[in-house]
Amino acid sequence: MDCAEIRDAFLRGETLPEDRVQAHLRVCPHCHELFEGHVALGQRLGSAATPELSLPDDFFAQLEQKVSAETGLRAWLRSRPTRVRVLLVSTVAVAAITLGGALHLRPDFAEYPSSRLALLLGVYLLAVLVALQRELSVSSRPGAFATKPGVLAGTLLLPFLVAFVPPTEASMQHGPEGALICFSFGALLTLPLAALLWACDRDDRPSSSSVWLSAVALGLTANLLLELHCASGNAIHLLLGHASLSLAWLAVWAALRGLKARAH
């Protein structure tokens, strides 16, 4: 008789031979405590024991499938430290914005009010970087300021408010035409960012806040690069071709990430 046999007997609710138990208790003060007070401590140990964990029949097959899924480029990206993933995704976001302006810089760029442009670029870029950091950070707390529903909704809808800012003298000459071109241009240039953001995200079952953070980052990145690309100040054009990208990315991200979460 040893200590393990006695403890296992209490957990299973079994009765052990009295002579063997007494022989063990004479040399083991630790097990002797289990039998003090009319076996009170031993009985409490047995009643507190949890039932054996029941595993599904295909448990090891599921485990093997999940282990095999954590291979390749995405697994390597997901395993990088948070600061590396945030830096990588932020770099791609800035590159997309820069590329948008480099491919076609708005024709009124020289006449565009520098203070207004700096304010728009600063607010948008700051919101994008904060959203990316919060989305990829493992230390994000649900109650944090950057994940509050009101803040997320306000940031996501910011381009809709910008669409009604009084246009400059040069931008007001443009009409609503070309909205589809701007929408396609913004969606195309933010597509690599969306793919990288998905690849770097460790959360296979994202919360609604996570989906909104991703939509904020993608939507504002698209609007920021379009701010450098398009000179139109027409409200209808800005609403349909620019601001709508925020809601489009929200719908796409919610559908794709929601389907993946349900598949798990």
Beta strands, then each sheet from edge to edge (+ up, - down):
end
